[in-house]
Amino acid sequence: METISRRFKSFWEDEEGLGTLEILLIVAVLVAIAIIFRKWIVSWFQKLIGDANTDLKDNSAVAPCAPSPTTSCAP
């Protein structure tokens, strides 16, 4: 009986593989958060892409400034 209790105690105190468990728990929490807030994340991402697309369309009409020794790009 003593060998079983000694083996159980050594197994309990063994920390090998603990890093893997911690990483799996962190990934599980991140996935759970992503699932819970997925609608908010998707709408935020679509707004971000939409705003960037609008900015690109608005700025495409402005000629790019190419400074030379005789001209300046200052507004």
N, CA, C and O atoms as a GROMACS GRO file, in nm:
protein
  300
    1MET      N    1   0.083  -0.119   0.000
    1MET     CA    2   0.000   0.000   0.000
    1MET      C    3   0.087   0.126   0.000
    1MET      O    4   0.050   0.228  -0.057
    2GLU      N    5   0.201   0.116   0.063
    2GLU     CA    6   0.290   0.232   0.071
    2GLU      C    7   0.343   0.271  -0.067
    2GLU      O    8   0.360   0.390  -0.095
    3THR      N    9   0.370   0.174  -0.152
    3THR     CA   10   0.422   0.206  -0.286
    3THR      C   11   0.317   0.277  -0.370
    3THR      O   12   0.350   0.366  -0.448
    4ILE      N   13   0.190   0.240  -0.354
    4ILE     CA   14   0.084   0.307  -0.428
    4ILE      C   15   0.073   0.452  -0.383
    4ILE      O   16   0.061   0.542  -0.466
    5SER      N   17   0.077   0.475  -0.254
    5SER     CA   18   0.066   0.612  -0.204
    5SER      C   19   0.188   0.694  -0.244
    5SER      O   20   0.176   0.813  -0.274
    6ARG      N   21   0.306   0.632  -0.244
    6ARG     CA   22   0.427   0.702  -0.286
    6ARG      C   23   0.420   0.737  -0.435
    6ARG      O   24   0.455   0.848  -0.474
    7ARG      N   25   0.374   0.644  -0.516
    7ARG     CA   26   0.360   0.671  -0.660
    7ARG      C   27   0.257   0.780  -0.687
    7ARG      O   28   0.279   0.867  -0.771
    8PHE      N   29   0.145   0.774  -0.616
    8PHE     CA   30   0.043   0.877  -0.634
    8PHE      C   31   0.097   1.014  -0.594
    8PHE      O   32   0.072   1.113  -0.663
    9LYS      N   33   0.170   1.019  -0.485
    9LYS     CA   34   0.228   1.146  -0.439
    9LYS      C   35   0.330   1.198  -0.540
    9LYS      O   36   0.332   1.318  -0.569
   10SER      N   37   0.414   1.110  -0.595
   10SER     CA   38   0.512   1.155  -0.695
   10SER      C   39   0.443   1.200  -0.823
   10SER      O   40   0.487   1.295  -0.888
   11PHE      N   41   0.334   1.132  -0.860
   11PHE     CA   42   0.258   1.174  -0.977
   11PHE      C   43   0.194   1.312  -0.954
   11PHE      O   44   0.195   1.396  -1.043
   12TRP      N   45   0.141   1.333  -0.835
   12TRP     CA   46   0.075   1.460  -0.802
   12TRP      C   47   0.175   1.576  -0.801
   12TRP      O   48   0.142   1.686  -0.843
   13GLU      N   49   0.296   1.550  -0.755
   13GLU     CA   50   0.397   1.655  -0.746
   13GLU      C   51   0.474   1.676  -0.876
   13GLU      O   52   0.546   1.774  -0.889
   14ASP      N   53   0.460   1.584  -0.970
   14ASP     CA   54   0.530   1.595  -1.097
   14ASP      C   55   0.470   1.709  -1.178
   14ASP      O   56   0.349   1.710  -1.202
   15GLU      N   57   0.552   1.805  -1.219
   15GLU     CA   58   0.503   1.921  -1.293
   15GLU      C   59   0.535   1.912  -1.442
   15GLU      O   60   0.514   2.009  -1.514
   16GLU      N   61   0.584   1.801  -1.488
   16GLU     CA   62   0.614   1.784  -1.629
   16GLU      C   63   0.483   1.782  -1.707
   16GLU      O   64   0.390   1.710  -1.671
   17GLY      N   65   0.476   1.859  -1.812
   17GLY     CA   66   0.355   1.867  -1.892
   17GLY      C   67   0.259   1.974  -1.844
   17GLY      O   68   0.154   1.994  -1.905
   18LEU      N   69   0.292   2.042  -1.737
   18LEU     CA   70   0.205   2.146  -1.684
   18LEU      C   71   0.194   2.262  -1.782
   18LEU      O   72   0.088   2.324  -1.793
   19GLY      N   73   0.300   2.292  -1.854
   19GLY     CA   74   0.295   2.400  -1.952
   19GLY      C   75   0.195   2.372  -2.061
   19GLY      O   76   0.126   2.464  -2.106
   20THR      N   77   0.185   2.249  -2.105
   20THR     CA   78   0.088   2.211  -2.208
   20THR      C   79  -0.054   2.233  -2.158
   20THR      O   80  -0.138   2.286  -2.231
   21LEU      N   81  -0.080   2.192  -2.035
   21LEU     CA   82  -0.212   2.211  -1.978
   21LEU      C   83  -0.247   2.359  -1.968
   21LEU      O   84  -0.360   2.398  -1.998
   22GLU      N   85  -0.154   2.439  -1.926
   22GLU     CA   86  -0.179   2.583  -1.915
   22GLU      C   87  -0.209   2.644  -2.051
   22GLU      O   88  -0.300   2.726  -2.064
   23ILE      N   89  -0.135   2.604  -2.152
   23ILE     CA   90  -0.159   2.656  -2.287
   23ILE      C   91  -0.296   2.614  -2.337
   23ILE      O   92  -0.368   2.694  -2.396
   24LEU      N   93  -0.334   2.489  -2.314
   24LEU     CA   94  -0.466   2.442  -2.355
   24LEU      C   95  -0.578   2.518  -2.284
   24LEU      O   96  -0.680   2.550  -2.345
   25LEU      N   97  -0.558   2.546  -2.156
   25LEU     CA   98  -0.659   2.623  -2.083
   25LEU      C   99  -0.670   2.766  -2.136
   25LEU      O  100  -0.781   2.820  -2.148
   26ILE      N  101  -0.558   2.828  -2.167
   26ILE     CA  102  -0.560   2.964  -2.222
   26ILE      C  103  -0.630   2.965  -2.358
   26ILE      O  104  -0.711   3.053  -2.385
   27VAL      N  105  -0.599   2.868  -2.443
   27VAL     CA  106  -0.664   2.859  -2.574
   27VAL      C  107  -0.814   2.837  -2.557
   27VAL      O  108  -0.893   2.897  -2.629
   28ALA      N  109  -0.853   2.752  -2.464
   28ALA     CA  110  -0.995   2.726  -2.440
   28ALA      C  111  -1.067   2.854  -2.395
   28ALA      O  112  -1.179   2.880  -2.439
   29VAL      N  113  -1.004   2.931  -2.309
   29VAL     CA  114  -1.065   3.056  -2.263
   29VAL      C  115  -1.076   3.156  -2.379
   29VAL      O  116  -1.179   3.222  -2.393
   30LEU      N  117  -0.973   3.166  -2.462
   30LEU     CA  118  -0.978   3.257  -2.577
   30LEU      C  119  -1.086   3.216  -2.676
   30LEU      O  120  -1.157   3.302  -2.730
   31VAL      N  121  -1.100   3.088  -2.701
   31VAL     CA  122  -1.205   3.040  -2.791
   31VAL      C  123  -1.343   3.069  -2.732
   31VAL      O  124  -1.433   3.112  -2.804
   32ALA      N  125  -1.359   3.048  -2.603
   32ALA     CA  126  -1.487   3.077  -2.538
   32ALA      C  127  -1.521   3.226  -2.549
   32ALA      O  128  -1.635   3.261  -2.576
   33ILE      N  129  -1.423   3.312  -2.527
   33ILE     CA  130  -1.446   3.457  -2.538
   33ILE      C  131  -1.481   3.493  -2.682
   33ILE      O  132  -1.571   3.574  -2.705
   34ALA      N  133  -1.412   3.433  -2.779
   34ALA     CA  134  -1.442   3.461  -2.920
   34ALA      C  135  -1.583   3.416  -2.956
   34ALA      O  136  -1.652   3.484  -3.032
   35ILE      N  137  -1.626   3.303  -2.902
   35ILE     CA  138  -1.762   3.255  -2.931
   35ILE      C  139  -1.865   3.346  -2.865
   35ILE      O  140  -1.967   3.378  -2.926
   36ILE      N  141  -1.840   3.386  -2.743
   36ILE     CA  142  -1.936   3.471  -2.671
   36ILE      C  143  -1.951   3.606  -2.739
   36ILE      O  144  -2.062   3.657  -2.753
   37PHE      N  145  -1.839   3.666  -2.780
   37PHE     CA  146  -1.843   3.801  -2.838
   37PHE      C  147  -1.831   3.800  -2.990
   37PHE      O  148  -1.789   3.901  -3.047
   38ARG      N  149  -1.865   3.690  -3.057
   38ARG     CA  150  -1.842   3.682  -3.201
   38ARG      C  151  -1.921   3.785  -3.280
   38ARG      O  152  -1.868   3.841  -3.377
   39LYS      N  153  -2.044   3.813  -3.242
   39LYS     CA  154  -2.123   3.913  -3.316
   39LYS      C  155  -2.059   4.052  -3.304
   39LYS      O  156  -2.051   4.126  -3.402
   40TRP      N  157  -2.014   4.085  -3.183
   40TRP     CA  158  -1.950   4.215  -3.163
   40TRP      C  159  -1.819   4.222  -3.239
   40TRP      O  160  -1.789   4.325  -3.299
   41ILE      N  161  -1.740   4.115  -3.239
   41ILE     CA  162  -1.612   4.113  -3.309
   41ILE      C  163  -1.633   4.126  -3.459
   41ILE      O  164  -1.561   4.201  -3.525
   42VAL      N  165  -1.731   4.053  -3.513
   42VAL     CA  166  -1.758   4.059  -3.658
   42VAL      C  167  -1.805   4.198  -3.697
   42VAL      O  168  -1.760   4.252  -3.798
   43SER      N  169  -1.895   4.257  -3.620
   43SER     CA  170  -1.943   4.392  -3.655
   43SER      C  171  -1.831   4.495  -3.644
   43SER      O  172  -1.823   4.586  -3.726
   44TRP      N  173  -1.745   4.481  -3.543
   44TRP     CA  174  -1.631   4.573  -3.528
   44TRP      C  175  -1.537   4.560  -3.648
   44TRP      O  176  -1.490   4.661  -3.701
   45PHE      N  177  -1.509   4.437  -3.689
   45PHE     CA  178  -1.419   4.414  -3.801
   45PHE      C  179  -1.479   4.468  -3.931
   45PHE      O  180  -1.408   4.530  -4.011
   46GLN      N  181  -1.609   4.446  -3.953
   46GLN     CA  182  -1.674   4.498  -4.074
   46GLN      C  183  -1.674   4.651  -4.074
   46GLN      O  184  -1.654   4.712  -4.179
   47LYS      N  185  -1.696   4.712  -3.959
   47LYS     CA  186  -1.691   4.858  -3.951
   47LYS      C  187  -1.551   4.908  -3.980
   47LYS      O  188  -1.533   5.007  -4.051
   48LEU      N  189  -1.451   4.840  -3.926
   48LEU     CA  190  -1.311   4.878  -3.948
   48LEU      C  191  -1.276   4.871  -4.096
   48LEU      O  192  -1.217   4.964  -4.150
   49ILE      N  193  -1.312   4.762  -4.161
   49ILE     CA  194  -1.285   4.746  -4.304
   49ILE      C  195  -1.366   4.846  -4.385
   49ILE      O  196  -1.315   4.903  -4.482
   50GLY      N  197  -1.491   4.868  -4.347
   50GLY     CA  198  -1.575   4.966  -4.417
   50GLY      C  199  -1.518   5.106  -4.408
   50GLY      O  200  -1.514   5.179  -4.507
   51ASP      N  201  -1.474   5.145  -4.288
   51ASP     CA  202  -1.414   5.278  -4.270
   51ASP      C  203  -1.287   5.292  -4.352
   51ASP      O  204  -1.263   5.397  -4.413
   52ALA      N  205  -1.206   5.189  -4.355
   52ALA     CA  206  -1.082   5.194  -4.434
   52ALA      C  207  -1.115   5.205  -4.582
   52ALA      O  208  -1.049   5.279  -4.655
   53ASN      N  209  -1.215   5.131  -4.627
   53ASN     CA  210  -1.254   5.137  -4.768
   53ASN      C  211  -1.307   5.275  -4.804
   53ASN      O  212  -1.276   5.328  -4.911
   54THR      N  213  -1.386   5.334  -4.716
   54THR     CA  214  -1.438   5.469  -4.739
   54THR      C  215  -1.324   5.570  -4.745
   54THR      O  216  -1.324   5.657  -4.832
   55ASP      N  217  -1.229   5.559  -4.654
   55ASP     CA  218  -1.115   5.650  -4.655
   55ASP      C  219  -1.034   5.636  -4.784
   55ASP      O  220  -0.988   5.735  -4.840
   56LEU      N  221  -1.018   5.515  -4.829
   56LEU     CA  222  -0.944   5.494  -4.954
   56LEU      C  223  -1.016   5.555  -5.072
   56LEU      O  224  -0.954   5.616  -5.160
   57LYS      N  225  -1.149   5.540  -5.076
   57LYS     CA  226  -1.227   5.598  -5.186
   57LYS      C  227  -1.222   5.750  -5.182
   57LYS      O  228  -1.209   5.815  -5.286
   58ASP      N  229  -1.232   5.808  -5.061
   58ASP     CA  230  -1.228   5.953  -5.047
   58ASP      C  231  -1.092   6.011  -5.083
   58ASP      O  232  -1.084   6.118  -5.143
   59ASN      N  233  -0.986   5.943  -5.050
   59ASN     CA  234  -0.851   5.994  -5.074
   59ASN      C  235  -0.801   5.963  -5.214
   59ASN      O  236  -0.696   6.015  -5.254
   60SER      N  237  -0.872   5.882  -5.291
   60SER     CA  238  -0.823   5.848  -5.425
   60SER      C  239  -0.840   5.966  -5.521
   60SER      O  240  -0.774   5.970  -5.625
   61ALA      N  241  -0.928   6.061  -5.489
   61ALA     CA  242  -0.949   6.176  -5.576
   61ALA      C  243  -0.839   6.280  -5.558
   61ALA      O  244  -0.821   6.366  -5.645
   62VAL      N  245  -0.767   6.275  -5.450
   62VAL     CA  246  -0.662   6.372  -5.421
   62VAL      C  247  -0.534   6.326  -5.490
   62VAL      O  248  -0.492   6.211  -5.476
   63ALA      N  249  -0.474   6.416  -5.564
   63ALA     CA  250  -0.350   6.382  -5.633
   63ALA      C  251  -0.238   6.365  -5.530
   63ALA      O  252  -0.228   6.444  -5.436
   64PRO      N  253  -0.156   6.266  -5.547
   64PRO     CA  254  -0.045   6.248  -5.453
   64PRO      C  255   0.056   6.361  -5.467
   64PRO      O  256   0.077   6.414  -5.576
   65CYS      N  257   0.116   6.394  -5.359
   65CYS     CA  258   0.215   6.502  -5.358
   65CYS      C  259   0.353   6.442  -5.379
   65CYS      O  260   0.396   6.352  -5.307
   66ALA      N  261   0.421   6.493  -5.480
   66ALA     CA  262   0.558   6.451  -5.507
   66ALA      C  263   0.646   6.572  -5.496
   66ALA      O  264   0.656   6.651  -5.590
   67PRO      N  265   0.710   6.589  -5.381
   67PRO     CA  266   0.790   6.711  -5.361
   67PRO      C  267   0.913   6.712  -5.454
   67PRO      O  268   0.973   6.609  -5.484
   68SER      N  269   0.944   6.829  -5.496
   68SER     CA  270   1.064   6.848  -5.578
   68SER      C  271   1.138   6.968  -5.521
   68SER      O  272   1.088   7.034  -5.430
   69PRO      N  273   1.256   6.997  -5.572
   69PRO     CA  274   1.329   7.113  -5.519
   69PRO      C  275   1.254   7.244  -5.531
   69PRO      O  276   1.280   7.337  -5.454
   70THR      N  277   1.162   7.254  -5.627
   70THR     CA  278   1.092   7.381  -5.647
   70THR      C  279   0.954   7.382  -5.586
   70THR      O  280   0.895   7.489  -5.572
   71THR      N  281   0.899   7.266  -5.549
   71THR     CA  282   0.764   7.262  -5.491
   71THR      C  283   0.769   7.202  -5.351
   71THR      O  284   0.865   7.135  -5.313
   72SER      N  285   0.662   7.228  -5.277
   72SER     CA  286   0.651   7.176  -5.140
   72SER      C  287   0.518   7.103  -5.125
   72SER      O  288   0.421   7.137  -5.193
   73CYS      N  289   0.512   7.007  -5.038
   73CYS     CA  290   0.388   6.933  -5.012
   73CYS      C  291   0.316   6.987  -4.890
   73CYS      O  292   0.216   6.928  -4.848
   74ALA      N  293   0.360   7.094  -4.833
   74ALA     CA  294   0.296   7.150  -4.715
   74ALA      C  295   0.157   7.203  -4.753
   74ALA      O  296   0.140   7.261  -4.860
   75PRO      N  297   0.060   7.183  -4.666
   75PRO     CA  298  -0.076   7.232  -4.696
   75PRO      C  299  -0.088   7.380  -4.695
   75PRO      O  300  -0.196   7.434  -4.719
   0.00000   0.00000   0.00000
